[in-house]
């Protein structure tokens, strides 16, 4: 609460300078520069093509309300924000009268109120805080869809490909509870899996390398729907929009099959009933779930209730089948002219132009300054660097909430497990762990030893695990397999597990050279207890009978992987560098770098070339694995 209501940034201009922005100058003859944590972060965001695409798409369909403004701030505009403006904004809007306070746990309610009173008693009423922060509904004002072309920064060695995304403002009024759950399931039917009709149509078209947009976004007060492709040739740009619209027209006319609806319904219902937050605190998940309605002055519990609207949707489906989804596609997408089609094209000079514009702007600022003003900036720069190098005072550190050793339990929690070394004389080791409550859901992991795979084939594991679920298996094509998984389980996934372990008999907790590790192909899944046989049947199917000879699907997967890895390098350079450095430390780091680091981009490019030009050789490697 102190960090929210009484941050140093509103009372100390040097914090604003460091965390926000400041003019920096160490010697009078040097050029003036902008520095600051947020300023530098947003320069990074504005250099990422994916970030630019998402930002421009959102701004294109929200021309009249706050969602059309970049919440992080444009690097061009950030230097216009003064410390005084920042402090005034915080005082007005970060006021308890404009807050939502959430407690979770079984602590005493009276004690909670006492804690709240300690923080809130310092504040007077602020009648302007809440009304001034109310977000206005963006009305559907477009008489016809808009087309927008914007550049994105591209390096000299990057291909001249475009990105295109079709975007809708879905609703300009609150959804009813039934509409909200219906549009969620519709989104899954269209985009939820690689076999969903809109996702599948785009990827199999060959018009681009990977999906952008991803479908419905419901985190804002108003829903949006965006979908398109990256890695599109200039001559294919219009074809992407045509394909999106024609696929939706087909859905509106023909609807969805019963098994497609059953699979998506089960998948969404399973997730809602399970409410599995993993290692994420459940109380925090409840808070975030309730905020979706609460911050817009609607009931915080409405977002958590689903039984009645789900029952109503099921009744509608039983009476008229796919009609409820077809009607929604027509109303909110096809007949909705508040739509934008955004094309992003590469510019080899954009970044250089932006840097030159910034230099020219700073040069003009410096020319307009007196010697005294320049000296003040030099002095402030020196003071700021001194503060950045200094340790915080003990009394300042003491204000940060922290745990003491006495707050921690010394005893390690033991979880009971039962180990069967050779279950039913099968040679398979089975580990069982009963949990207190799983809402009747069984969770299962199947780990298969892959230590015999040749080192040169290890980079194939990410492709291999995707193929197990996306190319079909046995008598099932990719669509039928996806629907079987969706209808009978809460999800199945496959991945490579490569993790360091201590040598048997070694000192626990000691740093090791990383020579001992486990290598497993891990298949995980979950299902209600009455469907565990079906779950293990699917495990057996995908591990024994995955369709490895699906050339077109493999090429599609590799193109998508290539596009994703190129975006990863641009958007997460620090993680890419970290992976590269760790590869020098031990074998596990080296293998992870080959599978998912910078090296894997070259691997994927080579595999894509092999799949397109010498598929039998690639197939032989996959079958050998």
C-alpha positions in Angstrom: 0.0 0.0 0.0 2.9 2.4 0.7 4.2 1.8 -2.8 0.8 2.7 -4.3 -0.4 5.5 -2.1 3.0 7.1 -1.0 5.7 6.4 -3.7 8.9 8.3 -3.6 8.4 9.1 -7.3 5.7 11.7 -6.4 7.9 13.5 -3.8 11.4 13.1 -5.2 12.1 14.5 -8.6 15.3 12.4 -8.9 13.2 9.2 -8.8 11.1 10.6 -11.6 14.3 11.4 -13.5 15.8 8.0 -13.0 12.6 5.9 -13.6 10.9 8.1 -16.1 13.1 10.3 -18.1 15.7 13.0 -17.9 18.1 15.1 -20.1 21.7 13.8 -19.6 24.9 15.7 -20.2 28.3 15.1 -18.7 30.4 17.7 -20.6 29.2 20.8 -22.3 30.7 19.9 -25.6 29.0 16.5 -25.8 25.5 16.0 -27.4 22.5 16.1 -25.1 20.7 12.7 -24.6 17.5 11.3 -23.2 17.9 8.7 -20.4 15.5 6.9 -18.1 14.2 3.4 -17.3 10.7 3.8 -18.8 12.0 5.9 -21.7 14.5 3.2 -22.6 12.0 0.4 -22.2 9.5 2.1 -24.5 12.2 2.7 -27.1 12.7 -1.1 -27.0 8.9 -1.7 -27.4 8.7 0.7 -30.3 11.6 -1.1 -32.1 9.7 -4.5 -31.9 7.5 -5.1 -35.0 5.1 -7.3 -33.0 4.6 -4.6 -30.4 4.1 -2.0 -33.1 1.5 -4.2 -34.8 -0.5 -4.8 -31.6 -0.3 -1.1 -30.6 -1.4 0.2 -34.0 -4.2 -2.3 -34.2 -5.6 -1.3 -30.9 -5.3 2.4 -31.7 -7.0 1.9 -35.0 -10.3 0.6 -33.5 -10.3 2.8 -30.4 -10.1 6.3 -32.0 -12.2 8.0 -29.3 -11.4 6.6 -25.9 -8.5 5.9 -23.6 -7.7 2.6 -25.3 -6.4 4.5 -28.3 -3.6 6.0 -26.1 -0.4 4.1 -25.5 -0.4 3.4 -21.7 3.4 3.0 -21.7 4.0 6.2 -23.5 5.5 7.0 -26.9 9.3 7.8 -26.7 8.5 11.0 -28.6 5.9 12.1 -26.0 7.5 10.8 -22.7 9.9 13.8 -22.4 6.9 16.1 -22.4 5.8 14.7 -19.0 7.1 16.9 -16.2 7.5 15.8 -12.6 4.7 18.2 -11.6 2.3 16.7 -14.1 3.2 13.2 -12.9 2.8 14.0 -9.2 -0.6 15.7 -9.9 -1.9 12.8 -11.9 -0.9 10.3 -9.2 -2.5 12.4 -6.5 -5.8 12.6 -8.4 -6.1 9.1 -9.7 -4.1 6.9 -7.3 -6.5 7.8 -4.5 -8.3 5.3 -2.2 -11.6 6.6 -3.5 -10.6 5.2 -6.9 -9.2 1.9 -5.6 -10.4 -1.7 -5.2 -9.1 -3.5 -2.1 -9.1 -7.3 -2.0 -8.3 -9.7 0.8 -7.9 -13.5 0.5 -7.5 -16.0 3.2 -9.1 -17.0 6.5 -7.7 -14.1 8.7 -10.0 -12.1 10.9 -12.2 -9.6 9.1 -11.9 -7.0 11.9 -8.1 -7.2 11.7 -8.4 -6.6 8.0 -10.4 -3.4 8.5 -7.9 -2.2 11.1 -5.1 -2.6 8.5 -7.1 -0.8 5.9 -7.8 2.1 8.4 -4.1 2.6 9.0 -3.6 3.4 5.4 -6.8 5.1 4.4 -7.2 7.4 7.5 -4.6 9.8 6.0 -6.8 10.7 3.0 -9.6 13.1 2.6 -12.4 12.5 0.0 -11.5 13.1 -3.6 -14.8 13.5 -5.5 -13.0 14.0 -8.9 -10.9 10.9 -8.8 -13.5 8.3 -9.8 -15.5 10.2 -12.4 -12.4 11.5 -14.2 -11.1 8.0 -14.6 -14.2 6.4 -16.0 -13.6 4.9 -19.4 -16.1 5.8 -22.0 -17.5 3.2 -24.4 -16.1 3.3 -27.8 -19.1 3.3 -30.1 -19.0 1.5 -33.5 -18.6 4.6 -35.6 -17.1 3.3 -38.8 -19.4 3.5 -41.8 -17.1 1.2 -43.6 -13.9 -0.8 -42.7 -10.6 1.1 -42.6 -7.3 0.1 -44.2 -4.1 1.3 -42.7 -0.5 0.9 -43.8 2.4 1.6 -41.4 6.1 0.8 -41.5 8.1 -1.3 -39.1 11.8 -1.2 -38.5 13.7 -4.0 -40.4 17.4 -4.8 -40.6 19.3 -5.1 -43.9 19.5 -8.8 -43.5 15.7 -9.3 -42.9 13.3 -10.5 -45.6 11.0 -8.0 -47.2 7.8 -9.6 -45.8 4.7 -7.8 -44.5 2.4 -8.4 -41.5 -1.3 -8.0 -41.9 -4.0 -8.2 -39.2 -7.8 -7.8 -39.4 -9.3 -6.2 -36.3 -12.8 -5.8 -35.0 -14.3 -3.8 -32.1 -16.6 -6.6 -31.0 -19.1 -5.0 -28.6 -20.0 -1.4 -27.8 -22.3 -2.4 -24.9 -21.8 -4.8 -22.0 -22.1 -8.5 -22.9 -24.8 -10.5 -21.1 -23.4 -13.4 -19.1 -24.6 -15.8 -21.8 -23.0 -13.7 -24.6 -19.8 -13.6 -22.7 -19.5 -17.3 -22.3 -20.7 -17.9 -25.9 -18.1 -15.6 -27.4 -15.4 -17.3 -25.4 -16.4 -20.7 -26.8 -16.8 -19.2 -30.3 -13.2 -17.9 -30.1 -12.0 -21.4 -29.2 -13.9 -22.9 -32.1 -12.3 -20.3 -34.5 -8.8 -20.0 -33.0 -8.4 -22.2 -29.9 -6.2 -25.0 -31.4 -4.2 -25.6 -34.5 -7.1 -27.5 -36.0 -9.7 -24.7 -35.3 -11.2 -23.6 -38.6 -9.9 -20.0 -38.9 -6.4 -20.9 -37.5 -6.2 -23.9 -39.7 -7.3 -22.1 -42.9 -4.7 -19.3 -42.4 -1.8 -21.6 -41.6 -2.6 -24.1 -44.4 -3.0 -21.3 -47.0 0.7 -20.8 -47.3 0.2 -17.0 -47.4 2.3 -16.4 -44.3 4.6 -18.0 -41.8 2.7 -17.6 -38.5 -0.5 -16.3 -36.9 -0.8 -12.9 -35.5 -3.6 -11.5 -33.3 -4.8 -14.8 -31.8 -8.5 -14.0 -31.8 -10.6 -12.6 -29.0 -9.1 -10.3 -26.4 -11.4 -9.7 -23.5 -9.1 -8.0 -20.9 -10.4 -4.6 -21.8 -13.9 -3.2 -21.1 -14.7 -3.9 -24.7 -13.8 -7.1 -26.5 -11.7 -7.0 -29.7 -11.0 -9.8 -32.2 -7.8 -9.7 -34.3 -6.3 -12.2 -36.6 -3.8 -12.3 -39.5 -0.4 -13.5 -40.6 3.2 -12.6 -40.4 5.8 -13.3 -43.1 3.4 -12.3 -45.9 4.7 -11.5 -49.4 3.6 -8.1 -50.6 1.5 -9.6 -53.5 -0.4 -11.8 -51.0 -1.4 -9.1 -48.5 -5.0 -8.7 -49.8 -5.4 -12.4 -50.0 -5.0 -12.7 -46.2 -7.9 -10.4 -45.5 -10.0 -12.1 -48.2 -9.3 -15.5 -46.6 -10.3 -14.3 -43.1 -13.6 -13.0 -44.3 -14.4 -15.9 -46.6 -13.7 -18.4 -43.7 -16.0 -16.4 -41.4 -18.7 -16.4 -44.1 -18.4 -20.1 -44.4 -18.8 -20.5 -40.7 -21.9 -18.2 -40.7 -23.4 -20.3 -43.5 -22.5 -23.8 -42.5 -21.9 -23.6 -38.7 -19.8 -26.0 -36.7 -20.1 -29.8 -36.4 -21.4 -31.4 -33.3 -18.0 -32.9 -32.4 -16.3 -29.5 -32.8 -18.7 -27.8 -30.5 -18.5 -30.7 -28.0 -14.7 -30.5 -27.9 -14.6 -26.7 -27.4 -17.4 -26.7 -24.8 -15.7 -29.4 -22.8 -12.3 -27.6 -23.0 -13.7 -24.3 -21.7 -16.0 -25.9 -19.1 -13.1 -28.0 -17.8 -10.9 -25.0 -17.4 -13.6 -23.0 -15.5 -14.5 -25.9 -13.2 -10.9 -26.9 -12.5 -9.6 -23.4 -11.8 -6.1 -24.7 -11.6 -3.7 -21.8 -11.0 -0.7 -24.0 -10.7 2.0 -22.3 -8.5 0.2 -19.0 -8.9 -1.7 -18.1 -5.6 -5.4 -19.0 -5.9 -6.4 -15.9 -4.0 -4.5 -13.7 -6.4 -6.2 -15.5 -9.4 -9.6 -14.8 -7.8 -8.7 -11.2 -7.5 -7.5 -10.8 -11.1 -10.6 -12.7 -12.3 -13.0 -10.4 -10.3 -11.2 -7.2 -11.4 -12.4 -7.8 -15.0 -15.8 -6.6 -14.0 -15.1 -4.8 -10.7 -12.9 -2.0 -12.2 -15.8 -1.1 -14.5 -18.2 -0.8 -11.5 -19.9 -4.1 -12.2 -20.2 -6.9 -9.6 -16.8 -8.5 -8.8 -18.4 -11.9 -8.4 -20.2 -11.9 -11.8 -16.9 -12.7 -13.6 -16.5 -15.8 -11.4 -20.0 -17.2 -11.9 -20.6 -19.4 -14.9 -23.1 -22.2 -14.0 -26.4 -20.4 -15.1 -25.1 -18.9 -18.4 -23.4 -22.2 -19.3 -26.6 -24.1 -18.7 -28.5 -21.6 -20.8 -26.0 -21.9 -23.7 -26.1 -25.7 -23.5 -29.9 -25.5 -23.7 -29.7 -23.3 -26.8 -27.2 -25.7 -28.5 -29.5 -28.7 -27.8 -32.4 -26.9 -29.4 -30.7 -25.2 -32.4 -27.2 -26.6 -32.7 -24.6 -24.3 -34.1 -27.1 -21.4 -34.7 -26.1 -19.4 -31.6 -22.5 -19.3 -32.9 -23.4 -18.5 -36.5 -25.6 -15.6 -35.3 -22.7 -14.2 -33.2 -20.3 -14.4 -36.2 -22.8 -12.5 -38.3 -23.6 -9.8 -35.7 -20.3 -9.1 -34.2 -17.9 -9.8 -37.1 -19.4 -10.0 -40.6 -22.0 -7.3 -40.3 -19.8 -5.2 -38.1 -18.2 -2.4 -40.1 -16.1 -1.1 -37.2 -13.2 -3.0 -38.5 -9.6 -2.1 -39.5 -7.2 -4.0 -41.7 -3.6 -3.1 -40.7 -0.7 -3.8 -43.0 2.8 -3.4 -41.6 5.6 -3.1 -44.2 9.3 -3.3 -43.6 11.5 -0.1 -43.7 15.2 -0.4 -43.7 15.6 3.3 -42.8 12.8 3.8 -40.2 15.0 3.3 -37.2 17.8 5.5 -38.5 15.3 8.2 -39.3 13.8 8.1 -35.8 17.3 8.3 -34.3 18.2 11.3 -36.4 14.9 13.0 -35.6 15.7 12.5 -31.9 19.2 13.9 -32.3 17.9 16.9 -34.2 15.3 17.6 -31.5 17.9 17.4 -28.8 20.3 19.6 -30.7 17.6 22.3 -30.9 17.0 22.0 -27.2 20.6 22.4 -26.4 21.0 25.4 -28.8 18.2 27.1 -27.0 19.8 26.7 -23.5 21.9 29.2 -21.7 25.3 28.3 -20.2 23.6 28.2 -16.7 20.9 25.8 -17.9 23.4 23.5 -19.5 25.5 23.5 -16.3 22.4 22.7 -14.3 21.9 19.6 -16.4 25.5 18.6 -16.0 25.2 19.0 -12.2 22.0 17.0 -12.1 23.5 14.2 -14.3 26.4 13.9 -11.8 24.1 13.9 -8.8 21.9 11.3 -10.4 24.8 9.0 -11.2 26.1 9.4 -7.6 22.6 8.5 -6.3 22.4 5.5 -8.6 25.8 4.2 -7.4 25.0 4.7 -3.7 23.4 2.1 -1.4 20.0 2.9 0.0 20.0 4.1 3.6 19.1 1.4 6.2 15.9 3.3 7.2 14.8 3.3 3.5 15.5 -0.4 3.2 13.6 -1.0 6.4 10.4 0.3 4.8 10.4 -2.7 2.3 8.3 -5.6 3.6 10.5 -8.7 4.0 10.5 -12.1 5.5 12.7 -13.1 8.4 14.2 -16.5 8.8 12.0 -17.0 11.8 9.0 -16.6 9.4 10.0 -19.8 7.5 9.4 -23.4 8.5 12.6 -25.3 9.1 10.9 -28.6 8.3 10.6 -29.7 4.6 7.1 -30.6 3.7 6.9 -34.3 2.8 4.4 -35.3 0.2 3.4 -39.0 0.3 4.1 -40.9 -2.8 3.9 -44.6 -3.7 6.5 -46.0 -6.2 5.9 -49.2 -8.1 9.2 -50.1 -9.8 7.6 -52.4 -12.4 3.8 -51.9 -12.5 2.0 -55.2 -13.4 5.4 -56.6 -14.5 5.5 -54.1 -17.4 8.9 -52.7 -16.6 7.3 -49.2 -16.2 7.9 -47.3 -13.0 4.7 -45.7 -11.7 4.7 -42.9 -9.1 1.4 -42.1 -7.5 0.7 -39.1 -5.4 -2.7 -38.5 -3.9 -3.8 -34.9 -3.3 -6.3 -33.7 -0.8 -8.6 -32.2 -3.4 -8.4 -32.1 -7.2 -12.1 -31.6 -7.9 -12.3 -35.2 -9.2 -9.5 -34.5 -11.8 -6.6 -36.9 -12.4 -3.3 -35.4 -13.5 -0.9 -37.7 -15.3 2.7 -37.4 -16.6 4.3 -40.0 -18.9 8.1 -39.7 -19.2 9.9 -41.7 -21.8 13.7 -41.9 -21.8 15.3 -40.3 -24.8 18.9 -40.5 -23.8 19.6 -42.7 -26.8 18.9 -40.0 -29.3 22.0 -38.8 -31.2 23.2 -35.4 -30.2 22.8 -34.0 -33.7 19.1 -35.0 -33.6 18.4 -33.4 -30.2 17.4 -30.1 -31.8 14.6 -32.0 -33.6 12.8 -32.7 -30.2 10.7 -29.5 -30.2 9.5 -30.3 -33.7 8.9 -33.9 -32.8 6.8 -33.0 -29.7 4.6 -30.6 -31.8 4.1 -33.3 -34.4 2.8 -35.7 -31.8 -0.2 -33.5 -31.3 -0.6 -31.5 -34.5 -0.2 -34.0 -37.4 -2.7 -36.6 -36.3 -2.1 -40.2 -35.1 -3.2 -43.6 -36.3 -6.6 -43.3 -37.9 -7.1 -39.8 -36.7 -6.2 -36.8 -38.8 -5.1 -33.6 -37.0 -8.6 -32.3 -36.6 -10.1 -35.5 -35.3 -7.2 -36.0 -32.9 -7.6 -32.4 -31.5 -11.4 -32.9 -31.1 -10.9 -36.3 -29.3 -8.5 -34.6 -26.9 -10.8 -31.7 -26.4 -13.9 -33.9 -25.9 -12.5 -36.3 -23.4 -9.7 -34.5 -21.5 -8.7 -31.2 -20.0 -5.8 -31.1 -22.4 -2.7 -33.1 -23.4 0.8 -31.6 -24.1 4.2 -33.0 -25.1 7.6 -31.5 -24.4 11.2 -32.3 -23.9 12.5 -32.5 -20.3 16.2 -32.0 -19.9 17.2 -31.1 -16.4 20.3 -31.4 -14.2 20.3 -33.8 -11.2 22.7 -34.5 -8.4 24.9 -37.6 -8.7 23.6 -40.5 -6.7 25.2 -40.3 -3.3 26.4 -36.8 -3.9 26.0 -33.9 -1.5 22.6 -32.4 -1.6 22.6 -28.7 -2.5 26.2 -28.7 -3.7 27.1 -27.0 -6.9 28.0 -29.6 -9.5 29.7 -29.4 -12.9 26.4 -30.4 -14.6 27.5 -33.7 -16.0 24.5 -35.6 -14.6 21.0 -34.9 -16.0 17.8 -36.6 -17.1 16.5 -36.5 -20.6 12.8 -37.4 -21.1 10.1 -37.0 -23.6 7.3 -35.8 -21.3 3.6 -36.2 -22.1 1.2 -34.5 -19.7 -2.5 -34.6 -19.5 -5.5 -34.2 -17.2 -9.0 -35.6 -17.2 -11.9 -36.3 -14.9 -11.4 -39.6 -13.0 -14.0 -41.4 -15.1 -12.0 -40.5 -18.3 -8.5 -41.7 -17.2 -8.6 -44.7 -19.5 -9.3 -42.4 -22.4 -6.5 -40.1 -21.3 -3.9 -43.0 -21.3 -5.3 -44.3 -24.6 -4.5 -40.9 -26.1 -1.0 -41.0 -24.6 -0.4 -44.4 -26.2 -1.8 -43.3 -29.5 0.3 -40.2 -29.9 3.6 -41.9 -28.8 3.2 -45.0 -30.9 1.3 -43.8 -34.0 2.0 -40.1 -34.6 1.8 -39.3 -38.3 5.5 -38.4 -39.0 5.1 -38.2 -42.8 2.8 -35.1 -42.9 5.1 -33.0 -45.1 2.8 -30.0 -45.5 2.1 -29.8 -41.8 5.7 -30.2 -40.9 6.6 -27.3 -43.2 3.8 -25.2 -41.7 5.1 -25.9 -38.1 8.7 -25.1 -39.1 7.7 -21.8 -40.8 5.8 -20.8 -37.7 8.7 -21.8 -35.4 11.1 -19.7 -37.6 8.8 -16.7 -37.3 8.4 -17.1 -33.6 12.2 -17.4 -33.0 12.9 -14.4 -35.1 10.4 -12.4 -33.0 12.0 -13.8 -29.8 15.5 -12.5 -30.8 14.1 -9.0 -31.5 11.8 -8.8 -28.5 13.8 -10.8 -25.8 17.4 -10.1 -26.6 18.4 -10.4 -23.0 16.9 -13.9 -22.7 18.6 -14.9 -25.9 22.0 -13.7 -24.7 21.5 -15.4 -21.3 20.8 -18.7 -23.0 23.9 -18.3 -25.2 26.1 -17.6 -22.1 24.7 -20.5 -20.1 25.5 -22.8 -23.0 29.1 -22.4 -22.0 28.7 -23.6 -18.5 27.5 -27.1 -18.7 26.0 -29.8 -21.0 22.3 -28.9 -20.1 22.9 -25.3 -21.0 24.4 -26.4 -24.3 21.5 -28.6 -25.2 18.9 -26.0 -24.2 20.7 -23.5 -26.4 20.6 -25.9 -29.3 16.9 -26.6 -28.8 15.5 -23.2 -28.0 18.3 -20.5 -28.1 19.8 -18.5 -30.9 21.3 -21.6 -32.4 17.9 -23.1 -32.8 17.0 -20.4 -35.3 19.7 -21.6 -37.7 18.6 -25.2 -36.9 14.9 -24.4 -37.8 16.0 -22.7 -41.0 18.1 -25.7 -42.0 15.2 -28.1 -41.1 12.8 -26.0 -43.2 15.1 -26.2 -46.2 15.4 -30.0 -45.7 11.7 -30.4 -45.4 11.0 -28.5 -48.6 13.9 -30.0 -50.7 14.8 -33.4 -49.2 11.8 -34.5 -47.1 12.8 -38.2 -47.2 16.0 -37.4 -45.3 14.2 -35.5 -42.6 11.5 -38.2 -42.3 14.3 -40.8 -41.8 15.7 -38.8 -38.9 12.2 -38.5 -37.3 11.4 -42.2 -37.7 14.8 -43.1 -36.3 14.0 -41.0 -33.2 
